[in-house]
Amino acid sequence: MKRPSRLPVSPDADRRQAGVTLVELFIVLLIVSLVAAGAAQLLGASWDSQQTVTGQNEVQRRAQLATDTVVDSLRGAAGVQFGEPSQVTCFFADGNTLTYYLADGELRRDTYDAATGGSVVGDVVCRDVTHLAFGYYRREGIAWVEAVSASLSESLLVSVTASEWKYEATQTSLVKFRNKA
């Protein structure tokens, strides 16, 4: 039986198939580097976006918490004893008073307990507050209108702006006094 003959192969053909050239290696390295640089840019942008959302959410949460604290504590008030655009003192039927104001970038609260005669001054409710505003309203028919004076108000509009670094958030809420005298 006759064996199949082999075609003669040149010595150059074996050498070309044995590996990759330096040029091919550099091209592959360049492509991998470009893909890695693109992925790094994408991850960096994603990280920055996540940090922005997290920072804004934290400031929003803080402003909401401060506003809710003020609203919840004043809801049972009988009325406003003293009020101006950036400070309010409300009184309660039992003789207690609560004062909210802005000092040194902090929302603060002063309380007076009529039963014990004790006071707490400067209790910090929220830090990094840049703006605090109160609006005084009363009911006229079916509409709420701005009260002529704070003592005539039936409700209180509370607005708190919190900020940190480059983020800022404002929360506003209306308190209707439940025990208006």
Secondary structure, DSSP 8 states (H G I E B T S, - for coil): ----------HHHHHHHSS--HHHHHHHHHHHHHHHHHHHHHHHHHHHHHHHHHHHHHHHHHHHHHHHHHHHHHTT--EEEEEETTEEEEE-TTS-EEEEEEETTEEEEEEEETTTTEEEEEEEEEESEEEEEEEEEEEETTEEEE-SSGGG-SEEEEEEEEEETTEEEEEEEEEE-TT--
